[in-house]
Amino acid sequence: MVRLRVIERTLSGLTARAAAEMLRLSTRQVFRLKARVRALGAKGVVHGNCGRRPANAKPAFRPVPAGLDLRAVLCAKTFRKVTNDNTINYKGHAYQLKPNTRSVCVAGTKVMVQEWFDGSVHVRHERAGAIPLIRLPDKPKPQRRTAKDPYDTFAVLSV
């Protein structure tokens, strides 16, 4: 609407050069807009293709190729090194990689850990493919003593 107000001011006395500086256009473009506003009114400042469908309109999406699992594409991916006992650590949890039907040893190699949107964790190896896994039970965290233990030798000596 600013463009329309400035062009209307040019019709009532504002110079084309001043209007061009205000609108950051060329003086020639201001003359063109001025003529369109005289002919069409307020619609003269609207672009001519506004509201029209493009001649070469195509949908913005493509179909998913057959065999492509979008869950494996649209997921969080990180890399982990497999320990000698075929375990990995991911987000504070230990996972045991099950033996695969293929005879590829994955101990000591890097694997891609995928966390899908449903929260499930999946592991892929570049040669072995998808590797099934089991989440191991969490190790109990050591508890800190808060009060002095009566069997604490340092506490007895300080009394």
Secondary structure, 3 states (H helix, E strand, C coil): CHHHHHHHHHHCCCCHHHHHHHHCCCHHHHHHHHHHHHHHHHHHHCCCCCCCCCCCCCCCCCCCCCCCCHHHHCCEEEEEECCCCCEEEECCEEEEECCCCCCCCCCCCEEEEEECCCCCEEEEECCCEEECEEECCCCCCCCCCCCCCCCCHHHHHCC
